[in-house]
Amino acid sequence: MKQLILASQSPRRAKILESLNIPFEIVKTDALETSFPNDPVRTVRENAANKLSACKENHPSSPILAADTIVWYNDKIYGKPCDLNEARQMLKELSGQTHIVFTGVAYTSGDGKIQTKVCKSSVTFKTLSDELIEEYVESTKPTDRAGAYDIDENGDKLIERFDGEYENIMGLPVEPLKEFSLCND
């Protein structure tokens, strides 16, 4: 099999693939991301598929993996914040609350057939003070993370508990990778 192409520049997704000993090459895509405010599953599924399709244009016979992650709370999609003020606002809204993390994963082995899978986990935040939010925003790059946070980087400051796959909350669940026969765990 040819080397896997990761249609994402997310260091968290790369870290997961590296930990599974899956050889890959990172390729940036400029796929348009969509949002269906009442349908988080459709949002992540279509965004992952769009990223894969954009990458496939330049790599038509390569195996490609793409993903998209959002936070869903109170019937609202929380993607990546535009700036630090929006990040602070997201963290205030999620403070003390339980939200859902959805990740859509799209894969093709290079045969033209695209497979998709959506995984979800729940995350409960601690009650966050303004000071803690400010400390988190200053110590972590929240504008590159759905919901303005990263479970793997300083997540212990924010997260009280979670249910579901840790890697899903990071942005790339392992279960679909097993289904796509990318890993043997």
N, C-alpha and C positions, 0 to 999 in steps of 0.2 A: 504494500500500500504506500502511496505517496505520502509525504509529510503533510500533516494536518495544517490547515490555514485557520488561524483564529481571527475572525472578522471583528476585532475589538482591540482597543489599546488599553483596556482596563488592567492595571497591575494586579488587581485581586483575581481576575479570571486567569491571568498568566500564572499566578502563584498556585492556583488550584491544579492547573494542568501540569505544572512542574512537579508538584507533590505526588501526582499520580504517574509520573515518569512517561507522560505522553509527549512525544516530540512535536513541536509546532513552530510555525512562523507567524508573526503578527503582521496583519495587513489592515491599514486604516481604511474605513469606508466612510463615505459621505452620504449615507442613506438618510432620507427624510424620515424623521420619527413622527408618528401619529399618536393621537390620544383620543380615546373613546371614553369620555368621563363616566359613563354608566356601565362600562364593560372593561374592567382591568385585565381580564384574561385575553380578550381580543386585542387589547392594546399591546401587551407584551408579546403575544404570538405573532402579530403582524409586524411589529418592529424588528423582532429577531429574524423573521423571514425576509423582510426588506433589506436588512444588513447583509444577509447571506446572498440574496439576489444581486445586490450591488457589487459584492466581492466576486461573485461568479462570472460577471461580465469579463473580468480580466484573468480569471482562473477557471475556465469552463470545465476542465476535467479533474480538478483537484478536490480532495475532501475538505469541506469547509464547515466550521462551527461558528455560530453566532448566537448572541444572547441579548436579552433586554430585561432590566429589573425595575420595578416600581414599588412604591409603598402605597398602600390603600388604607385610608382611615376616614370614617364618617362620610362615606360615599364621595371621597375626593382622592384623586391621584396625586401623589407626591413624587415627582421625578427629581432631576438634579436642579438645585436652586440656581438662579441666575447670578446671584451675588451673595455676599455675607449677610446682608440684612434679611434677604429671603430665607437664608439658612437659619438664622436666629428665629425667625417667625415659625418656620416648620418645626424646629425643635421645641418651641413653646407650645405649639398646638399638639404635639405628640407627647408632651410631658405628662407622666402618670397614666398614660393610655395604652391600650393594646391595639396594635395595627397588624395588617397582613402584608407580607412581602411576597410578591408574585415575580417569578422569573420565567420568561419564555426562552426556550432553547430551540434552535433550528440547525439541522445537520443535513449534509449531502455527502455521500461517499464519492461523488464525482460522476455518478451514473445518471444524473439529471433528476432523480427522485429526491424530494425534500421531505424530511421527517421533522415534526415539531412536537414539543412536549412543554407543558406548563406545570410548574411546581409552586407550592405555596407553603409558607411558614408563618407563625404568629410571633410577634415580639411585643413585650410589655416594657415600657420605659419606667424608670424611677421618676419620682417627682423632681423636676429639675429647677434649680434656682437660676436666677438671671446670671449670677456669678459663675455657676457651673457651665451654663450655656456659653458664656463668653470665653471661659477657659478652654472649652472643647473646640469652639470655632477658631481660636488662636492656635491650638495645638494640632489640629487636623484640617485637611483640605476638604471642607464640606461641600464645595461647589462641584465636585466630581463624584458625588454619591447620591443615589436615590434617597430621598427623605433627609438629606443633609447629614447622614451618619454612616459609619463603617463599623460593623460588629468586630472586625478583626484588628482595627486600629483604635485604641482607646474606647472600645465599645463597653468595657466594664464601667466606665464613668456614667453611661446613660442607661444601660440595659439591666432591668431587674431579672427578667427571665425570657426564655424563648421556647417555642415548641416547633419542631420540624428540623429540617436539615440545615446545619450551620453554614455549609457551603452555598446553599440557596440564598441565605441572607447576605453572604458575601457577593453573590451575583452569578454563580454558576453551579447549580446542583449536580451532584455526582450521579444520581440515579439515572438521568437520561444518558449520560456518558456510558454507563453500563449497558443500557438498552441499545445504544448505537454501536456496541462492541468496541468502544474506544479504550476501555480499561477492563481489567480482569478481577478487580476487587470484589 
